[in-house]
Amino acid sequence: MPSGKNPMTNTKVKLIASLICEAATIDQQNRAIIFGIFSQINTPQLPATHPQFSVFTVWSGVVGEKHNQQLKIIAPSGKIILETPQMPFEIGRPHASLISQFRLMRFDEFGIYKVQIILDEKVENEIDLEVLQVRRDA
C-alpha cells in the first residue's frame, strides 16, 4: 500500500432497495416479509399521528464491510422532525437488510415529507411521504 490509504475506502456500497411500509421483518431463511407499502397518509385534520410504520433498506457491497445508516424525516417546511441515531451494520452474504420502526409519528403539516436515507453521513436516497388532507364524509 504505497499510498497509505486503506483499500476498503474505495469500495462502493449500493442501496438496492428502500421503501416505507406498515411493517417488515426478516424470517429464518433471511427473506424479507413486507406488509403494506405506502407513500401517502390521508387525514382530515392536523396534527395527524400515524400508529406505526417502518423504513426498509437493503445495501450491497463487500462482505464484512462495516457502515452506519441514519434516517431523517424532513417536513415540507424543511424542518427536521426526526433524526435517528447512527445504526451500525455489516454487509453480509449477499447483502444487509435494515428495518427502522417508528411508532406514533406525529405530522403537523400537510404536504410532502422527505425520508432521507444516509450512509456514513452522506445522503444516499430520499423517499417522498405525502400527508394529504381528505374530507370526512358526513
PELINBEL-V325408 format. One record per residue. OMEGA is omega in whole degrees, -180 to 180 (* if undefined). D_CENTER is the distance of its C-alpha to the mean C-alpha in Angstrom with 2 decimals. Layout:
((OMEGA;D_CENTER) (OMEGA;D_CENTER))
This chain:
((-178;36.21) (-177;38.47) (-178;35.77) (-180;34.54) (174;30.89) (-178;28.71) (-179;28.34) (-177;24.75) (-179;23.67) (-179;24.37) (-178;22.11) (173;19.28) (-176;15.90) (173;14.26) (-176;10.81) (176;12.29) (173;9.71) (-179;6.35) (175;6.70) (-179;6.95) (177;9.90) (180;12.47) (177;12.28) (177;11.85) (176;14.09) (-178;15.73) (-176;19.50) (176;22.41) (179;22.65) (177;19.10) (177;18.14) (174;14.88) (-172;15.84) (-179;13.61) (168;15.02) (176;14.96) (180;12.55) (177;12.77) (-177;12.28) (174;15.02) (-180;16.27) (-180;20.07) (179;22.12) (-175;25.74) (177;25.40) (-4;23.53) (178;22.24) (178;20.09) (178;18.36) (-173;15.92) (178;16.82) (171;13.59) (180;10.33) (169;7.50) (-177;3.99) (178;5.74) (176;6.12) (-180;9.77) (173;11.66) (-179;15.42) (-179;18.06) (-179;21.08) (178;21.47) (-179;21.67) (-176;19.95) (-178;17.96) (175;14.93) (174;12.54) (174;8.79) (176;7.92) (172;5.64) (173;8.06) (-174;8.93) (-179;12.12) (178;14.94) (179;17.22) (-178;19.70) (180;17.55) (175;17.34) (-179;14.36) (177;14.09) (176;11.58) (-179;10.87) (170;9.90) (175;12.39) (178;12.15) (179;11.23) (176;13.97) (179;14.05) (176;16.68) (179;16.84) (177;18.85) (-2;20.90) (-175;19.73) (174;16.11) (177;13.43) (-179;11.05) (178;8.51) (175;7.70) (-176;6.65) (180;9.13) (-180;10.32) (177;14.01) (180;16.35) (-178;14.10) (177;16.71) (-176;16.79) (-178;19.94) (168;19.98) (177;20.21) (-175;18.57) (174;15.38) (176;12.50) (172;10.03) (-179;6.33) (175;6.67) (-172;5.26) (177;8.46) (178;10.65) (176;13.92) (177;13.92) (180;13.51) (-179;11.08) (-178;10.37) (172;8.73) (176;8.35) (176;7.80) (174;10.74) (-176;11.14) (171;14.89) (-171;16.90) (177;20.26) (178;23.63) (179;25.65) (172;29.28) (178;30.43) (-178;33.32) (*;36.46))
